[in-house]
Amino acid sequence: MKRSFHDLRTLLLGILALFATAGVCRADGFIIIHNPPPSMVPGHFAFAPLEVTYHHVTVDINDQVATTSVDQEFFNPNSGDLEGTYIFPLPAGAHIDKFSMDINGKMMDAELLPADKARALYEEIVRKYRDPALLEYMGRDAFKVRIFPIQANSRKKVKLQYTQLLTADTGLIEYAYPMNTEKFSARPLAEVSVKVTLNSKDPLKTIYSPSNSVDIKREGERRAVIGWEQKNVRPDQDFKLIFSRSKQAVGVDLLTYRAAGEDGYFLLLASPGLEAAKGAIQKKDVCFILDTSGSMAGPKMEQAKKALSFCVNNLNEGDRFEVIRFSTECEPLFGELKNAEKPNVEKALSFVKDLKAIGGTAINDALHQALAMKHDESRPYVVVFLTDGQPTIGETSEDAIVAQADKDSRGNTRVFCFGIGTDVNTHLLDRIAADTRAVSQYVLPEEDIEVKVSNFYTKIKEPVLSDVKLAFTGNDMHISQLYPGQMPDLVKGEVLVAFGRYSGKGPAAVKITGTLNG
C-alpha cells in the first residue's frame, strides 16, 4: 500500500517520541490569574486568559551544555486589571541563571519551588478549574513570581535564562523545548522563534530536527546555527533538535525501539558533516537548464540569471557542465559537456548575462534534451532546472512530463528543480525532483536569492556517495516498511534519514554502500 508523505512523517515523529528520554524539557512559562472578573475575555484555558504576543527562544549549546534564554510578552486584552502568578516549570537538572520582570518599574525576584511544592500548586489549579493541562509538569521543580497589577490592555515582558546538561543516547544528543503554548495563550502567537547556536570540540555530523522545518547554516566543521520562525500560529508540538559528533568521515547513528511482543522500530541517521575527507568528493557532470520564456520576464528572469551564475561559479575542479536555454525551442551553449575550466566558465557567464525572456515554455523538450545528453556513467549526472514550471509548448500534461523525465533519467540522473516566482507549478517540480531522488527549492520575488541558491546548491555541489543502498545483516533479522524505498545521495552537510520496522533478534549490522569516483 502506498503511503503519503504525511503518514510517513507521522510515523517518524512517533518513532522519535518513543526514543525520547525521560528528561525531555518542559519549560514554557505561563501566568495564572487569581481574580478573574465576570467580564473577562474567555481564554483558551480558564486560568490563562492572557495572550502571548511573542515567544523568542535563543539557545547556545557548547558540546553538551545548553543555555536557554527565553523572551516572552503577555498581553491583557481585558478592560480591568488582573492579579496573577507567573510560573515556569524547570527542565530536569536545569538551574536558573537570570530572571527579570518589570512590575511598575520594579524588578521582581522569583521564588524557587522544589518538586513537592510545585506539584501542590499544579494540583490546586487542576482542582479549582477542573482542567488537567498542567499535569505534565508534575514532579518538576518550578519557580514563581506574583504579578500585580496586570493593567488592562497592557503588556508584561518576562526574560529568563537557564542552563542544563544534555544527555547522550547511543551517540545522539537531544535538545527539546516545548512550543505547545496554545495551552496558555488566549489567541495564536503573533510571533514565535527558536535560534540554536551549536558549538562542538569534535566535528558535527548529524544535525536534524524531527519536529520543525528548520534552516541549518553550518559554519565550519564544529559550529552551526539552526533557526525556526512562525507567525500567527498555535504551535502544537515541541521543538526538538538532535545532533551527533564524530571524528569519522561519515557519522552514522542508529536508534531502535521495541515494545514487548511487537516488531521493533529503527531510525538511521548518516552524515559526512561539512568538510569531507580529501578525495571523498565526487567529480560530476552537470547540465543547467534555464527557462527564458515570456512568463519569466522581469524580476523572475533576473533572479534566475543570478542563481545560474552562482551555480556555474561554484563548479568544482574536475566537473563538466553544459547550459541549455529554452523557451519555444531549446538552445544549448556548447552542444556537449565541457570541463569547468576558466574559459568555459566565462563563456557560460557571458551567455547567461545576455539572455532575454520571450516565447513559450517547452519544458518537456528541454528536460528530454538534457537527460539524453551523453555523460560519463561512472560519475553522478545532475540536471539543475530553473523555471516557473508552467508548460505551454509541446507536451503540457503534467503526468506525461513526469513519466518522460522518469524514463529518460534511467534511475541514475538527479533533476534538482529551482522554482522562481509566486505562480510556480510546485506540484510538477516536486514530482520531477522526487521521482529522480533529488530535491526542489523555491524563491519568492522579495527573497534573498543568494541565500536560497547557496542552500540549494549545497545539496548538489559535493556528493559524497551516490546510488546509496542500505544492507541489513543477521540471519534472524527481517526489515520491513523501509522509507525511503530509494535512498538519496549522501552529500556534504546533509543528513540521510531512513526508518522502518524490524523483527527477529540476535547480532546484526547496518551497512551503507554507494559509489565514489567510480
Phi and psi in degrees as a GROMACS rama.xvg file:
@    title "Ramachandran Plot"
@    xaxis  label "Phi"
@    yaxis  label "Psi"
@TYPE xy
-79.2368  135.716  LYS-2
-109.272  145.099  ARG-3
-77.2411  160.217  SER-4
-61.1481  -36.3561  PHE-5
-61.4801  -43.0669  HIS-6
-62.7692  -41.7857  ASP-7
-68.2632  -39.3526  LEU-8
-66.0272  -39.5712  ARG-9
-60.838  -41.4593  THR-10
-62.2293  -43.4894  LEU-11
-62.29  -44.3269  LEU-12
-63.1879  -35.895  LEU-13
-64.6727  -41.6721  GLY-14
-60.9895  -46.4111  ILE-15
-65.8565  -33.5159  LEU-16
-62.8932  -36.6616  ALA-17
-68.5638  -33.8019  LEU-18
-75.2822  -22.2623  PHE-19
-58.3107  142.432  ALA-20
-78.7378  165.195  THR-21
-68.2204  -18.151  ALA-22
-93.5677  26.3355  GLY-23
-60.7115  139.117  VAL-24
-69.7954  138.34  CYS-25
-129.198  104.542  ARG-26
-143.284  17.1005  ALA-27
-85.0296  138.226  ASP-28
-89.6558  157.772  GLY-29
-151.016  163.254  PHE-30
-115.29  127.613  ILE-31
-97.0793  128.343  ILE-32
-93.2181  131.409  ILE-33
-95.7472  -24.7893  HIS-34
-126.205  60.9037  ASN-35
-64.761  120.438  PRO-36
-74.9  159.834  PRO-37
-59.3192  -30.0625  PRO-38
-89.0009  9.68048  SER-39
-62.9557  137.897  MET-40
-64.2508  124.222  VAL-41
-63.4113  134.488  PRO-42
-101.175  -178.464  GLY-43
-66.1307  -31.1662  HIS-44
-133.09  146.972  PHE-45
-60.2671  -35.8911  ALA-46
-84.5894  -3.09237  PHE-47
-135.211  73.4502  ALA-48
-85.4626  4.01862  PRO-49
-87.0887  157.682  LEU-50
-97.9542  142.617  GLU-51
-96.1522  108.56  VAL-52
-77.5011  -37.2471  THR-53
-150.35  157.9  TYR-54
-145.787  101.702  HIS-55
-109.845  131.496  HIS-56
-124.181  126.068  VAL-57
-120.777  127.335  THR-58
-125.689  131.794  VAL-59
-115.448  117.85  ASP-60
-113.23  119.152  ILE-61
-113.749  107.62  ASN-62
57.0222  -105.045  ASP-63
-115.903  12.4061  GLN-64
-103.185  119.211  VAL-65
-112.079  128.67  ALA-66
-113.012  118.312  THR-67
-109.144  126.513  THR-68
-112.345  127.068  SER-69
-115.569  132.207  VAL-70
-128.184  109.142  ASP-71
-121.43  149.716  GLN-72
-130.696  127.939  GLU-73
-106.368  147.465  PHE-74
-126.658  130.971  PHE-75
-94.6712  105.213  ASN-76
-84.7615  4.44356  PRO-77
-86.497  162.511  ASN-78
-83.658  -10.2795  SER-79
-120.274  162.084  GLY-80
-70.6909  151.883  ASP-81
-125.868  158.518  LEU-82
-122.889  136.453  GLU-83
-156.863  -178.153  GLY-84
-129.763  128.07  THR-85
-87.0903  126.727  TYR-86
-122.764  134.455  ILE-87
-127.552  106.411  PHE-88
-73.3589  129.9  PRO-89
-87.9524  143.434  LEU-90
-63.4275  153.028  PRO-91
-58.9301  127.879  ALA-92
81.7629  0.444164  GLY-93
-87.2878  156.83  ALA-94
-135.245  145.223  HIS-95
-76.9842  132.626  ILE-96
-98.3702  -44.4564  ASP-97
-143.214  148.59  LYS-98
-148.868  137.488  PHE-99
-148.223  134.632  SER-100
-146.107  125.209  MET-101
-91.6089  112.684  ASP-102
-116.136  106.488  ILE-103
52.2066  43.6107  ASN-104
83.2247  -0.261443  GLY-105
-110.16  138.78  LYS-106
-86.0061  123.746  MET-107
-89.2411  141.915  MET-108
-92.9885  146.389  ASP-109
-97.6208  148.101  ALA-110
-103.653  123.271  GLU-111
-82.577  127.69  LEU-112
-108.869  125.163  LEU-113
-66.066  167.847  PRO-114
-56.5061  -38.9319  ALA-115
-67.5946  -40.2869  ASP-116
-70.4291  -37.777  LYS-117
-63.3666  -40.1379  ALA-118
-61.7009  -42.3459  ARG-119
-62.6499  -38.0075  ALA-120
-64.4038  -46.4071  LEU-121
-62.7634  -42.3305  TYR-122
-64.1636  -35.0485  GLU-123
-64.0753  -42.0319  GLU-124
-65.652  -43.014  ILE-125
-61.9947  -43.4539  VAL-126
-65.6161  -41.2931  ARG-127
-68.6932  -42.1904  LYS-128
-106.614  1.83529  TYR-129
50.4394  42.9673  ARG-130
-133.327  118.29  ASP-131
-85.0576  20.3671  PRO-132
-61.6009  -21.7928  ALA-133
-99.5709  1.14556  LEU-134
-61.1891  -27.0991  LEU-135
-63.9015  -17.7064  GLU-136
-92.4901  -1.10814  TYR-137
-56.3745  139.988  MET-138
86.0936  7.18138  GLY-139
-114.06  150.257  ARG-140
-66.4865  162.727  ASP-141
-157.092  167.001  ALA-142
-134.158  155.516  PHE-143
-136.505  155.605  LYS-144
-138.52  128.701  VAL-145
-78.1381  133.422  ARG-146
-122.695  118.931  ILE-147
-156.938  133.36  PHE-148
-88.8912  159.543  PRO-149
-103.812  94.0375  ILE-150
-60.565  151.601  GLN-151
-58.4148  137.572  ALA-152
52.1062  37.7305  ASN-153
-121.456  170.991  SER-154
-118.614  146.945  ARG-155
-127.282  126.729  LYS-156
-101.744  139.636  LYS-157
-127.145  131.346  VAL-158
-129.032  135.72  LYS-159
-151.83  164.928  LEU-160
-145.088  135.226  GLN-161
-138.223  158.089  TYR-162
-123.31  142.213  THR-163
-146.324  157.636  GLN-164
-99.1585  119.606  LEU-165
-80.9933  145.178  LEU-166
-100.463  151.917  THR-167
-104.05  139.626  ALA-168
-128.625  112.948  ASP-169
48.9607  41.883  THR-170
90.4896  -15.8024  GLY-171
-95.4454  139.398  LEU-172
-113.57  132.293  ILE-173
-116.864  135.23  GLU-174
-115.922  136.594  TYR-175
-136.672  140.681  ALA-176
-138.612  123.83  TYR-177
-73.1617  127.86  PRO-178
-113.218  20.9901  MET-179
-83.2986  49.2376  ASN-180
-74.961  0.323318  THR-181
-58.9179  -24.8978  GLU-182
-63.4595  -29.9042  LYS-183
-115.631  1.90914  PHE-184
-114.363  134.59  SER-185
-67.9615  -23.3585  ALA-186
-135.223  166.307  ARG-187
-57.6577  150.262  PRO-188
-70.4696  131.332  LEU-189
-65.2518  -33.6141  ALA-190
-156.156  133.106  GLU-191
-141.157  137.326  VAL-192
-150.974  152.422  SER-193
-134.428  129.497  VAL-194
-126.79  122.908  LYS-195
-117.749  124.939  VAL-196
-105.691  120.18  THR-197
-112.777  122.656  LEU-198
-125.211  139.472  ASN-199
-143.91  145.84  SER-200
-72.4713  -33.5705  LYS-201
-99.1605  156.199  ASP-202
-57.33  134.932  PRO-203
-79.5818  134.808  LEU-204
-112.395  -92.1901  LYS-205
-68.5675  129.198  THR-206
-135.548  114.876  ILE-207
-152.026  137.871  TYR-208
-113.953  113.682  SER-209
-78.5404  -8.71317  PRO-210
-106.545  -29.5443  SER-211
-135.289  152.301  ASN-212
-84.3229  94.272  SER-213
-100.211  158.271  VAL-214
-98.3227  124.318  ASP-215
-114.027  119.846  ILE-216
-115.946  111.713  LYS-217
-86.911  133.681  ARG-218
-119.558  74.988  GLU-219
88.5078  -177.148  GLY-220
-72.0596  -24.9792  GLU-221
-118.468  12.2285  ARG-222
-144.935  140.924  ARG-223
-150.694  151.002  ALA-224
-120.435  125.449  VAL-225
-116.701  131.136  ILE-226
-133.088  147.699  GLY-227
-148.638  136.475  TRP-228
-150.156  139.354  GLU-229
-141.942  157.262  GLN-230
-127.245  145.805  LYS-231
52.5556  54.516  ASN-232
-133.647  160.473  VAL-233
-112.177  96.8081  ARG-234
-55.9407  131.885  PRO-235
-114.341  9.30875  ASP-236
-152.697  155.992  GLN-237
-68.3859  148.111  ASP-238
-79.4229  126.763  PHE-239
-130.79  140.514  LYS-240
-135.057  129.337  LEU-241
-121.272  143.446  ILE-242
-148.893  159.523  PHE-243
-137.57  160.528  SER-244
-128.637  141.043  ARG-245
-162.651  146.008  SER-246
-89.4328  -5.17727  LYS-247
-71.4744  157.614  GLN-248
-60.7346  -40.1549  ALA-249
-126.586  123.722  VAL-250
-86.0708  129.709  GLY-251
-125.817  129.13  VAL-252
-128.549  132.508  ASP-253
-126.046  124.261  LEU-254
-116.5  139.929  LEU-255
-132.553  152.662  THR-256
-146.251  138.678  TYR-257
-147.482  121.456  ARG-258
-84.0573  152.34  ALA-259
-57.7075  128.937  ALA-260
79.9635  6.57142  GLY-261
-125.186  162.681  GLU-262
-66.9797  154.863  ASP-263
-93.7496  167.171  GLY-264
-112.511  150.413  TYR-265
-138.357  151.929  PHE-266
-131.032  124.615  LEU-267
-114.495  128.797  LEU-268
-123.924  131.974  LEU-269
-138.756  135.845  ALA-270
-152.08  136.367  SER-271
-83.787  1.09517  PRO-272
75.7632  -162.048  GLY-273
-92.7993  -36.1441  LEU-274
-110.362  98.5338  GLU-275
-71.6317  153.009  ALA-276
-63.1802  154.245  ALA-277
-58.24  130.078  LYS-278
85.8917  -1.64744  GLY-279
-92.8351  -3.22505  ALA-280
-95.2785  126.995  ILE-281
-80.1615  142.929  GLN-282
-76.1498  144.312  LYS-283
-138.295  160.824  LYS-284
-105.675  132.557  ASP-285
-130.404  132.529  VAL-286
-117.529  119.473  CYS-287
-94.2246  129.205  PHE-288
-114.823  124.299  ILE-289
-118.362  125.24  LEU-290
-77.8286  117.542  ASP-291
-117.342  28.6486  THR-292
-72.4948  168.013  SER-293
-59.9846  -29.0997  GLY-294
-68.6217  -12.4135  SER-295
-94.0027  3.57166  MET-296
-61.8126  151.155  ALA-297
88.4386  -143.849  GLY-298
-58.486  -33.4414  PRO-299
-61.3266  -41.4334  LYS-300
-64.8756  -41.2256  MET-301
-66.3914  -39.5105  GLU-302
-63.442  -42.6653  GLN-303
-63.4027  -41.113  ALA-304
-67.3328  -38.341  LYS-305
-64.5483  -42.1665  LYS-306
-63.3776  -45.0326  ALA-307
-66.4031  -40.9576  LEU-308
-62.0745  -39.634  SER-309
-59.8409  -46.9144  PHE-310
-63.4399  -44.7974  CYS-311
-63.0998  -40.7764  VAL-312
-67.1728  -18.7036  ASN-313
-108.329  20.1624  ASN-314
-66.8872  147.003  LEU-315
-85.756  157.188  ASN-316
-61.4079  130.891  GLU-317
96.8122  -13.5544  GLY-318
-71.1312  157.815  ASP-319
-123.326  152.056  ARG-320
-152.142  162.74  PHE-321
-143.955  152.728  GLU-322
-122.913  127.394  VAL-323
-118.729  123.55  ILE-324
-98.4618  138.346  ARG-325
-141.398  145.538  PHE-326
-142.313  -105.06  SER-327
-70.4387  -34.054  THR-328
-130.407  168.05  GLU-329
-101.762  142.19  CYS-330
-134.285  104.668  GLU-331
-77.6653  150.345  PRO-332
-77.0236  -52.9273  LEU-333
-101.496  -28.1402  PHE-334
86.3662  -2.12159  GLY-335
-164.607  170.395  GLU-336
-75.496  131.963  LEU-337
-117.962  151.112  LYS-338
-62.5762  143.836  ASN-339
-78.7942  60.557  ALA-340
-97.8159  160.844  GLU-341
-53.2343  -47.7138  LYS-342
-61.1907  -39.8779  PRO-343
-69.996  -38.7851  ASN-344
-64.3133  -45.1783  VAL-345
-63.262  -38.4535  GLU-346
-63.9456  -40.5456  LYS-347
-65.8216  -42.8043  ALA-348
-63.4495  -38.5892  LEU-349
-66.5682  -39.5151  SER-350
-62.0728  -45.0381  PHE-351
-66.4476  -40.8372  VAL-352
-59.6069  -34.7552  LYS-353
-89.3279  0.0625158  ASP-354
-70.5368  144.436  LEU-355
-123.895  152.286  LYS-356
-93.8362  115.454  ALA-357
-163.243  146.614  ILE-358
98.9673  -172.931  GLY-359
-85.7548  -168.984  GLY-360
-127.95  97.0876  THR-361
-96.4317  70.7974  ALA-362
-62.032  -46.0665  ILE-363
-60.9542  -43.5506  ASN-364
-64.3  -41.2041  ASP-365
-65.1759  -45.25  ALA-366
-63.7455  -42.2014  LEU-367
-61.4118  -44.2144  HIS-368
-64.5689  -40.6326  GLN-369
-68.1673  -43.574  ALA-370
-72.0302  -24.5369  LEU-371
-85.6369  -4.72674  ALA-372
-64.2513  137.545  MET-373
-68.5251  126.958  LYS-374
-142.527  169.74  HIS-375
-78.2897  115.615  ASP-376
-67.5652  -15.8745  GLU-377
-86.4354  -0.944367  SER-378
-132.986  157.33  ARG-379
-61.4896  139.109  PRO-380
-113.28  122.313  TYR-381
-122.287  133.583  VAL-382
-111.426  127.148  VAL-383
-109.513  115.56  VAL-384
-111.864  110.567  PHE-385
-107.294  117.972  LEU-386
-164.585  170.931  THR-387
-97.7885  -2.01953  ASP-388
69.9195  33.0485  GLY-389
-117.633  91.7051  GLN-390
-71.6392  133.47  PRO-391
-131.007  -13.4449  THR-392
-119.779  140.033  ILE-393
71.5774  -137.385  GLY-394
-70.4652  122.9  GLU-395
-116.263  -5.36501  THR-396
-72.0848  125.666  SER-397
-60.2777  -45.9878  GLU-398
-60.4443  -42.8498  ASP-399
-67.0347  -38.668  ALA-400
-65.1445  -44.4389  ILE-401
-64.1568  -43.3553  VAL-402
-62.7591  -41.294  ALA-403
-66.5351  -42.4731  GLN-404
-63.1295  -40.004  ALA-405
-64.3933  -40.8068  ASP-406
-67.4207  -45.4157  LYS-407
-68.4188  -30.3634  ASP-408
-73.1321  -20.8791  SER-409
54.9217  22.9138  ARG-410
80.2679  -4.68985  GLY-411
-122.903  13.2039  ASN-412
-117.513  136.287  THR-413
-102.54  129.939  ARG-414
-111.959  102.31  VAL-415
-89.6414  124.689  PHE-416
-106.93  131.713  CYS-417
-120.432  103.975  PHE-418
-90.6183  138.438  GLY-419
-125.47  131.634  ILE-420
103.547  -175.948  GLY-421
-98.7711  -11.0818  THR-422
-112.323  35.4569  ASP-423
-73.4662  140.502  VAL-424
-82.3548  79.5847  ASN-425
-64.9504  -33.1228  THR-426
-62.4522  -44.4655  HIS-427
-63.4133  -49.0657  LEU-428
-65.8158  -39.0924  LEU-429
-62.9465  -40.3752  ASP-430
-66.0661  -43.0505  ARG-431
-61.8444  -45.9537  ILE-432
-64.987  -46.4386  ALA-433
-63.7904  -41.2186  ALA-434
-68.7933  -20.1832  ASP-435
-108.306  17.2029  THR-436
59.4985  40.9916  ARG-437
-121.864  -164.615  ALA-438
-134.439  162.703  VAL-439
-120.958  154.625  SER-440
-141.823  152.015  GLN-441
-134.248  146.989  TYR-442
-132.635  133.23  VAL-443
-88.5403  160.051  LEU-444
-54.7866  -35.5288  PRO-445
-89.6976  -3.82099  GLU-446
-80.6006  156.451  GLU-447
-72.9012  108.984  ASP-448
-65.5246  -35.7643  ILE-449
-66.7478  -39.6337  GLU-450
-65.0829  -47.6018  VAL-451
-62.7203  -44.499  LYS-452
-68.4277  -39.3537  VAL-453
-64.4388  -41.1582  SER-454
-64.8322  -40.8734  ASN-455
-66.475  -46.6964  PHE-456
-73.1706  -19.8229  TYR-457
-57.4673  -35.1053  THR-458
-71.7113  -15.2101  LYS-459
-108.103  -36.0159  ILE-460
-59.551  -44.2263  LYS-461
-134.735  77.7215  GLU-462
-69.3036  134.618  PRO-463
-95.1644  -41.4984  VAL-464
-137.508  131.496  LEU-465
-111.21  166.467  SER-466
51.3167  50.2756  ASP-467
-71.0218  137.171  VAL-468
-134.735  148.426  LYS-469
-108.089  135.681  LEU-470
-125.429  138.916  ALA-471
-118.249  122.099  PHE-472
-98.8304  164.647  THR-473
121.777  117.591  GLY-474
-62.6881  -29.8112  ASN-475
-105.524  16.6693  ASP-476
-109.438  131.755  MET-477
-126.962  129.889  HIS-478
-105.784  137.933  ILE-479
-142.49  165.146  SER-480
52.5459  40.0816  GLN-481
-71.6697  130.386  LEU-482
-134.885  133.978  TYR-483
-76.4836  156.587  PRO-484
-66.27  -38.1497  GLY-485
-112.933  123.636  GLN-486
-75.3961  139.571  MET-487
-72.9354  164.991  PRO-488
-64.9526  151.296  ASP-489
-92.1397  116.071  LEU-490
-122.204  157.957  VAL-491
-59.1802  130.962  LYS-492
82.5318  -3.76917  GLY-493
-109.931  167.194  GLU-494
-119.614  127.674  VAL-495
-84.9774  126.182  LEU-496
-119.36  121.661  VAL-497
-134.618  142.902  ALA-498
-148.708  162.317  PHE-499
179.356  -160.439  GLY-500
-122.852  157.281  ARG-501
-140.532  152.622  TYR-502
-132.286  164.957  SER-503
90.096  176.112  GLY-504
-152.695  166.408  LYS-505
119.798  176.872  GLY-506
-61.0208  137.441  PRO-507
-157.299  164.844  ALA-508
-146.656  155.59  ALA-509
-112.336  129.254  VAL-510
-120.405  129.198  LYS-511
-102.588  124.102  ILE-512
-125.598  157.801  THR-513
-173.071  -174.822  GLY-514
-104.564  134.439  THR-515
-134.773  111.403  LEU-516
49.71  46.3576  ASN-517
